[in-house]
Amino acid sequence: MSDKVGVIGLGSMGLGVAQSLMRAGFDVAGHDVSPDRQEQFVAAGGRTSSSPAHAATGARAVIIMVENAAQTDSVLFGEAGAAVAMQPESVIISCATMAPDDAQRFEQRAAELDIHYLDAPVSGGSNKARNGQLTAISSGSAEAYAVARPVLESFTTRIYELGETAGPGSAFKMVNQLLAGVHMAAACEAITFAARLGLDLNRVYEVIKASAGNSWMFEERVPRILAGDYTPRSPVDNFAKELGVVTALGQREKMPLVLATSALQMFVGAAAAGMGPNDAAAVALLLAKIAKVDLQGRDA
């Protein structure tokens, strides 16, 4: 089978995945609606395509790294979409966060075209994407995995296989994003609260990291907050988008997601304050302005 792989969506995650694929020896064709992102891919040594269909032509796999179900639908089945250009028995590797029933719907539409579909949202952020260290939270048929696995292994270190059809992968990702968003918001709130109390923030980090209140988000993001580094690993806008999907699903399932809804409003507030492109830890900046404190230990 061809060693060509199409990557649709060259944002921070998609660009990193494409770079990992190239290092693994795949012939990668990338496409993005943003000319700037296409230029970044070219600068990284990549080859761009004029449309999703162009990127998909002759490919063994097409990786969809867009924001949501609506964009996935558009790049797969819209005008100049990838699906109609794909060869029989090739595979769509769909990585966008979406509701499980959307993933099931896309799997059915792909099957009608004799194409495999792997429900494969990923976790890890842009740095791990560039280094081939993502986690795939996936589900799909044995046939889809057979075609997709060599491709997935080039940009992941762990592949969870969670079901034999599309849907479970997306459902597991919903749970992960609920926790990731709540933990991020809580870490930002906690370190800002510590600043308001006049505590030595470096000592706060040291103590909490060794205590029961620690989380991966606190341990990973607080040093960046204290350094004033909001270079996007996972932007505010992404968390607002993905928690929006989570809370909408909770509403549909009549499940009160109280903490996720509160965290969503913190990210929406940070985006409204102009921090959308910044790392999600910029929620701490918004809280610091409200509390009139400086997170580097000076008066605001």
C-alpha positions as CSV (number, residue, x, y, z in Angstrom):
1,M,0.0,0.0,0.0
2,S,1.1,3.6,-0.6
3,D,3.3,5.3,1.9
4,K,1.5,8.6,1.3
5,V,-0.4,10.2,4.2
6,G,-2.6,13.2,4.0
7,V,-2.8,15.6,6.9
8,I,-5.8,17.9,6.9
9,G,-5.4,20.7,9.4
10,L,-1.9,22.1,10.1
11,G,-2.4,24.0,13.3
12,S,-0.1,23.4,16.3
13,M,-1.2,19.7,16.6
14,G,-1.5,18.9,12.9
15,L,1.8,20.5,12.0
16,G,3.5,18.4,14.8
17,V,1.9,15.2,13.6
18,A,2.9,15.9,10.0
19,Q,6.5,16.5,11.1
20,S,6.5,13.2,13.1
21,L,5.2,11.4,10.0
22,M,7.9,12.8,7.8
23,R,10.6,11.7,10.3
24,A,9.1,8.2,10.1
25,G,9.6,8.2,6.3
26,F,6.0,8.8,5.1
27,D,5.3,10.9,2.1
28,V,3.2,13.6,3.7
29,A,0.8,15.9,1.9
30,G,-0.7,18.6,4.1
31,H,-3.6,21.0,3.7
32,D,-4.9,23.9,5.7
33,V,-7.3,26.8,4.9
34,S,-4.7,29.2,6.3
35,P,-2.0,30.2,3.9
36,D,0.2,31.0,6.9
37,R,-0.1,27.5,8.2
38,Q,0.7,26.1,4.8
39,E,3.8,28.2,4.6
40,Q,4.9,27.0,8.1
41,F,4.5,23.4,6.8
42,V,6.6,24.2,3.7
43,A,9.3,25.8,6.0
44,A,9.3,22.6,8.0
45,G,10.1,20.6,4.8
46,G,6.5,19.6,4.0
47,R,4.6,19.5,0.7
48,T,1.2,21.3,0.6
49,S,-2.0,20.5,-1.3
50,S,-4.6,22.7,-2.8
51,S,-7.5,20.9,-1.3
52,P,-8.4,18.1,1.1
53,A,-9.1,15.9,-2.0
54,H,-5.7,16.7,-3.4
55,A,-4.0,15.7,-0.2
56,A,-6.0,12.5,0.0
57,T,-5.4,11.3,-3.6
58,G,-3.4,8.1,-3.5
59,A,-3.0,8.1,0.3
60,R,-3.1,5.1,2.5
61,A,-4.4,7.2,5.4
62,V,-5.8,10.7,5.8
63,I,-5.5,12.3,9.2
64,I,-8.1,14.9,10.1
65,M,-6.7,17.4,12.6
66,V,-9.4,20.1,12.6
67,E,-11.4,21.5,15.5
68,N,-14.8,19.8,15.6
69,A,-17.4,17.6,13.9
70,A,-18.6,20.4,11.6
71,Q,-15.1,21.0,10.2
72,T,-14.5,17.2,10.0
73,D,-17.7,16.9,7.9
74,S,-16.6,19.7,5.7
75,V,-13.1,18.5,4.9
76,L,-14.3,14.9,4.4
77,F,-17.6,15.2,2.6
78,G,-17.9,18.8,1.5
79,E,-16.7,20.4,-1.7
80,A,-13.3,19.1,-2.7
81,G,-13.5,16.8,0.4
82,A,-11.0,14.1,1.1
83,A,-13.4,11.1,1.2
84,V,-14.4,11.0,-2.5
85,A,-10.7,11.1,-3.5
86,M,-9.6,8.3,-1.2
87,Q,-8.8,4.8,-2.6
88,P,-10.8,1.8,-1.4
89,E,-9.6,0.2,1.8
90,S,-7.7,3.3,2.8
91,V,-8.4,4.8,6.2
92,I,-9.6,8.1,7.7
93,I,-7.9,8.8,11.1
94,S,-10.2,11.3,12.7
95,C,-8.6,13.2,15.6
96,A,-11.1,16.1,16.3
97,T,-12.9,16.2,19.6
98,M,-16.6,15.4,18.9
99,A,-19.7,13.7,20.3
100,P,-19.7,9.9,19.9
101,D,-22.8,9.9,17.6
102,D,-20.9,12.2,15.1
103,A,-18.1,9.7,14.9
104,Q,-20.5,6.9,14.3
105,R,-22.2,8.9,11.5
106,F,-18.8,9.6,9.8
107,E,-17.9,5.9,10.1
108,Q,-21.1,5.0,8.3
109,R,-20.6,7.5,5.5
110,A,-17.0,6.3,5.0
111,A,-18.2,2.7,4.8
112,E,-20.5,3.6,2.0
113,L,-17.4,4.7,0.0
114,D,-15.5,1.5,1.0
115,I,-13.2,3.5,3.2
116,H,-12.2,2.6,6.8
117,Y,-12.8,5.1,9.6
118,L,-10.8,5.2,12.9
119,D,-12.2,7.3,15.7
120,A,-8.9,8.5,17.1
121,P,-8.8,11.7,19.1
122,V,-5.4,12.3,20.6
123,S,-4.1,13.8,23.8
124,G,-0.7,15.4,24.7
125,G,-0.4,18.8,23.2
126,S,1.7,20.3,20.5
127,N,5.1,19.5,21.9
128,K,4.3,15.8,22.1
129,A,2.8,16.0,18.6
130,R,6.1,17.3,17.3
131,N,8.0,14.6,19.2
132,G,5.8,11.7,18.2
133,Q,4.6,11.2,21.8
134,L,0.9,11.6,21.7
135,T,-1.7,9.2,23.2
136,A,-4.4,7.9,20.8
137,I,-7.8,7.3,22.4
138,S,-9.2,5.3,19.7
139,S,-11.9,2.8,18.5
140,G,-12.7,1.2,15.2
141,S,-12.8,-2.0,13.2
142,A,-9.8,-4.5,13.1
143,E,-9.5,-3.6,9.4
144,A,-9.2,0.1,10.2
145,Y,-6.5,-0.6,12.7
146,A,-4.6,-2.8,10.3
147,V,-4.2,0.0,7.8
148,A,-3.9,2.8,10.4
149,R,-1.5,1.3,13.0
150,P,1.8,2.0,11.2
151,V,0.7,5.6,10.7
152,L,-0.5,6.0,14.3
153,E,2.7,4.6,15.7
154,S,4.7,7.3,14.0
155,F,3.2,10.1,16.2
156,T,2.1,8.3,19.3
157,T,3.7,6.3,22.1
158,R,0.5,4.8,23.3
159,I,-2.6,3.6,21.4
160,Y,-5.7,2.7,23.4
161,E,-8.1,0.5,21.4
162,L,-11.4,1.0,23.1
163,G,-14.1,-0.6,20.9
164,E,-14.7,-2.2,17.5
165,T,-16.7,0.7,16.1
166,A,-16.4,4.5,16.1
167,G,-17.9,6.3,19.1
168,P,-16.1,4.9,22.2
169,G,-12.9,6.7,21.4
170,S,-14.7,10.0,21.2
171,A,-16.6,9.2,24.4
172,F,-13.4,8.5,26.3
173,K,-11.9,11.8,25.0
174,M,-14.9,13.7,26.4
175,V,-14.1,12.4,29.9
176,N,-10.4,13.3,29.4
177,Q,-11.2,16.8,28.3
178,L,-13.6,17.4,31.2
179,L,-10.8,16.5,33.6
180,A,-8.1,18.4,31.7
181,G,-10.2,21.6,31.6
182,V,-11.3,21.4,35.2
183,H,-7.7,20.7,36.4
184,M,-6.3,23.5,34.3
185,A,-8.9,26.0,35.6
186,A,-8.3,24.8,39.2
187,A,-4.5,25.2,38.9
188,C,-4.9,28.7,37.6
189,E,-7.4,29.6,40.4
190,A,-5.2,28.0,43.1
191,I,-2.0,29.8,42.2
192,T,-3.8,33.2,41.9
193,F,-5.5,32.6,45.2
194,A,-2.0,31.9,46.7
195,A,-0.8,35.2,45.2
196,R,-3.8,37.1,46.7
197,L,-2.8,35.6,50.1
198,G,0.7,37.0,49.7
199,L,2.4,33.6,49.7
200,D,5.8,32.9,48.1
201,L,4.5,31.3,44.9
202,N,7.6,29.2,44.3
203,R,7.2,27.7,47.7
204,V,3.5,27.1,47.0
205,Y,4.5,25.2,43.9
206,E,7.1,23.2,45.8
207,V,4.6,22.3,48.6
208,I,1.6,21.5,46.5
209,K,3.6,19.4,44.0
210,A,4.4,17.1,46.9
211,S,0.9,17.1,48.4
212,A,-2.5,15.6,47.7
213,G,-3.7,18.7,45.9
214,N,-1.3,18.3,43.0
215,S,-2.3,17.5,39.5
216,W,-0.5,17.0,36.2
217,M,-1.8,20.4,35.1
218,F,-0.7,22.2,38.3
219,E,2.8,20.5,38.0
220,E,3.2,21.2,34.3
221,R,1.6,24.7,33.9
222,V,2.4,26.6,37.2
223,P,6.1,27.0,36.4
224,R,5.2,28.5,33.1
225,I,2.7,30.9,34.8
226,L,5.4,31.9,37.3
227,A,7.8,32.5,34.4
228,G,5.1,34.5,32.5
229,D,5.3,32.0,29.6
230,Y,2.0,31.7,27.8
231,T,3.3,30.2,24.6
232,P,0.5,28.0,23.4
233,R,0.7,24.3,24.1
234,S,-3.1,24.0,24.2
235,P,-4.6,27.4,23.6
236,V,-7.5,29.0,25.6
237,D,-9.6,28.8,22.4
238,N,-9.1,25.1,22.2
239,F,-10.2,24.5,25.8
240,A,-13.3,26.7,25.3
241,K,-14.2,24.8,22.2
242,E,-13.7,21.3,23.6
243,L,-15.4,22.0,27.0
244,G,-18.3,23.4,24.9
245,V,-18.6,20.0,23.2
246,V,-18.4,18.3,26.6
247,T,-21.1,20.4,28.3
248,A,-23.4,20.2,25.3
249,L,-23.2,16.4,25.4
250,G,-23.8,16.5,29.2
251,Q,-26.9,18.6,28.6
252,R,-28.2,16.2,26.0
253,E,-27.6,13.3,28.3
254,K,-29.3,15.1,31.2
255,M,-26.0,14.9,33.2
256,P,-25.2,18.0,35.3
257,L,-21.6,18.8,34.6
258,V,-21.2,21.6,37.1
259,L,-17.4,21.8,37.3
260,A,-17.0,21.5,33.6
261,T,-19.5,24.3,33.0
262,S,-17.7,26.6,35.5
263,A,-14.3,25.8,33.9
264,L,-15.8,26.5,30.4
265,Q,-16.9,30.0,31.6
266,M,-13.3,30.7,32.8
267,F,-11.9,29.9,29.4
268,V,-14.6,31.8,27.6
269,G,-13.8,34.8,29.8
270,A,-10.1,34.6,29.0
271,A,-10.9,34.4,25.3
272,A,-13.2,37.4,25.6
273,A,-10.3,39.3,27.2
274,G,-8.2,38.7,24.1
275,M,-6.2,35.7,25.4
276,G,-7.7,33.1,23.1
277,P,-4.5,32.3,21.2
278,N,-2.5,32.1,24.4
279,D,-1.9,28.9,26.3
280,A,-4.8,27.9,28.5
281,A,-2.9,28.8,31.6
282,A,-3.6,32.4,30.6
283,V,-6.8,31.9,32.7
284,A,-4.5,32.8,35.6
285,L,-3.8,36.2,34.0
286,L,-7.5,36.9,33.9
287,L,-7.9,35.9,37.5
288,A,-4.8,37.9,38.5
289,K,-6.3,41.1,36.9
290,I,-9.5,40.6,38.9
291,A,-7.6,39.9,42.1
292,K,-5.2,42.8,41.4
293,V,-2.1,40.6,42.0
294,D,1.0,39.9,39.9
295,L,1.9,36.3,39.4
296,Q,5.6,37.0,39.4
297,G,5.4,38.3,42.9
298,R,5.1,42.0,42.3
299,D,2.1,44.3,43.1
300,A,-0.2,44.6,40.1
